Amino acid sequence: MPQVCARCQTTTSQPVVVAIGHGASAGGGTVYACPGTCADSFPKQRDPFEARDTLARPER
């Protein structure tokens, strides 16, 4: 499904998810960018499950 790039504001048929927006009253939304230069210009988002998996492993 085509989406509007958050960086260059053009419509792309190959959107890349670059962030999840959060809002208190209106909920959140997904932030999309064009693949390539626009998507690469956003900071890498951390995986929320990565820390959970690290904490759940028993030490040996």
JODA-V852626 format. One record per residue. N is the residue number from 1. PSI is psi as a letter, one per 40 degrees, with the letter a starting at -180 (999 if undefined). D_LAST is the distance of its C-alpha to the last C-alpha in Angstrom with 1 decimal. Layout:
n=(N	N)
psi=(PSI	PSI)
d_last=(D_LAST	D_LAST)
This chain:
n=(1	2	3	4	5	6	7	8	9	10	11	12	13	14	15	16	17	18	19	20	21	22	23	24	25	26	27	28	29	30	31	32	33	34	35	36	37	38	39	40	41	42	43	44	45	46	47	48	49	50	51	52	53	54	55	56	57	58	59	60)
psi=(h	i	i	h	h	d	d	e	f	i	h	i	e	g	i	h	h	e	i	h	i	i	i	d	d	e	a	a	i	h	h	i	i	i	i	b	d	d	d	d	e	i	i	h	i	i	h	d	e	d	d	d	d	d	d	e	h	i	i	999)
d_last=(46.6	48.1	46.9	48.1	46.2	45.2	46.0	49.3	50.5	51.4	50.7	48.2	47.8	44.3	42.6	39.1	37.1	36.4	35.7	35.9	38.4	38.2	41.2	41.8	45.0	45.3	41.7	40.0	40.7	39.4	40.4	41.4	42.5	44.1	41.9	41.9	43.2	43.2	39.7	38.4	40.0	37.8	34.6	31.4	30.1	26.5	24.7	24.3	21.6	19.4	18.3	17.8	15.5	13.4	13.2	12.6	9.3	6.5	3.8	0.0)
